[in-house]
Amino acid sequence: MSDGTALSFVKAVHTVFWAFFVGCIVGAPVAAWFGNFTLAGILVGFVAVEGVVLLFNKWRCPLTDVAARYTERREENFDIYLPLWLAKYNKTIFTPLYLLGAAYSAFAWWRCG
């Protein structure tokens, strides 16, 4: 497999994982809104596990290191199929959304319990 093909594969996998976690971030408060607190808790938990992985990897996705093996490029989106601005501000955008969604989910659960 050529480096270009390998990089494209890693970028595609990374993008799928990113979309999954964004879905969890958006889905948790939606699930809580509809009273599905089990699903909300699972979605919040998935993102929390991702946060632990990032924490132990110096706030970098492990797939970034894999992608780096196949290219010398290092712009913010060299390892994922996202627009440059979104890749650059990904954590700045989605961390507060996650924290707000998790807090809302916990509050909604507490209020209904």
matplotlib code that plots the C-alpha trace (Angstrom):
import matplotlib.pyplot as plt

x = [0.0, 1.4, 1.8, -0.9, -3.4, -2.5, -2.9, -6.3, -7.4, -6.2, -7.9, -11.2, -11.1, -10.2, -13.1, -15.5, -14.4, -14.7, -18.2, -19.1, -18.0, -19.7, -22.8, -22.4, -21.8, -25.0, -27.0, -26.5, -28.6, -31.1, -31.5, -31.9, -34.5, -36.6, -36.0, -33.7, -31.1, -29.5, -28.6, -27.5, -25.2, -23.7, -23.0, -21.5, -19.4, -18.1, -16.8, -15.4, -13.4, -12.2, -11.1, -9.0, -7.4, -6.5, -5.3, -2.8, -1.7, -0.8, -4.2, -3.6, -5.7, -3.5, -4.6, -2.7, 0.5, -0.4, -1.2, 2.1, 4.0, 2.7, 3.2, 5.5, 2.5, 1.5, -1.4, -4.3, -6.2, -3.5, -4.9, -8.6, -11.2, -12.3, -12.1, -8.9, -10.8, -12.8, -9.8, -8.0, -10.8, -12.2, -11.5, -12.4, -15.8, -16.7, -15.4, -17.8, -20.6, -19.8, -19.6, -22.9, -24.6, -23.3, -24.4, -27.8, -28.2, -27.3, -29.7, -32.5, -31.9, -31.8, -35.0, -36.9, -35.6]
y = [0.0, 3.4, 6.2, 8.2, 5.3, 4.6, 8.2, 8.4, 5.3, 6.7, 10.0, 8.2, 6.1, 9.2, 11.1, 8.3, 8.2, 12.0, 11.9, 9.1, 11.3, 14.4, 12.3, 11.3, 14.9, 16.0, 12.9, 12.9, 16.0, 15.0, 11.6, 13.2, 15.6, 12.6, 10.9, 8.2, 8.7, 5.3, 6.2, 9.7, 8.2, 5.8, 8.6, 10.8, 7.8, 7.2, 10.7, 10.6, 7.5, 9.4, 12.2, 9.8, 8.5, 12.1, 12.9, 10.0, 10.9, 14.6, 15.8, 14.2, 11.5, 8.4, 8.3, 11.6, 9.8, 7.0, 9.5, 11.3, 8.1, 8.6, 12.3, 15.2, 17.6, 19.0, 21.5, 21.1, 18.8, 16.6, 13.6, 14.0, 15.0, 18.3, 21.9, 23.5, 25.9, 23.0, 20.8, 23.8, 24.6, 21.1, 20.9, 24.5, 24.0, 20.5, 20.4, 23.1, 21.5, 18.1, 19.6, 21.5, 18.5, 16.3, 18.8, 19.1, 15.4, 15.1, 17.9, 16.4, 13.0, 14.6, 16.6, 13.5, 11.2]
z = [0.0, -0.9, 1.7, 0.0, 0.2, 3.8, 4.7, 3.0, 4.9, 8.3, 7.5, 6.7, 9.9, 11.9, 10.4, 11.1, 14.8, 14.9, 13.6, 16.1, 19.0, 17.7, 17.4, 21.1, 22.1, 20.3, 21.1, 24.9, 25.7, 23.0, 24.6, 28.0, 26.6, 25.6, 29.0, 27.8, 30.5, 30.0, 26.4, 27.5, 30.1, 27.6, 25.1, 27.8, 28.9, 25.4, 25.1, 28.6, 27.6, 24.5, 26.9, 28.9, 25.8, 24.7, 28.2, 28.2, 24.7, 25.4, 24.0, 20.6, 19.0, 18.6, 14.9, 14.4, 15.2, 12.8, 10.0, 10.6, 9.5, 6.0, 5.3, 6.2, 6.3, 9.6, 9.1, 11.5, 9.2, 7.7, 9.5, 9.1, 6.5, 8.1, 7.0, 8.4, 10.7, 12.2, 12.8, 14.3, 16.8, 17.2, 21.0, 21.6, 20.0, 21.2, 24.7, 26.0, 24.0, 25.7, 29.2, 28.7, 27.3, 30.1, 32.7, 31.1, 31.0, 34.7, 35.6, 33.6, 35.2, 38.7, 38.0, 36.9, 39.6]

ax = plt.figure().add_subplot(projection="3d")
ax.plot(x, y, z, "-o")
ax.set_aspect("equal")
plt.show()
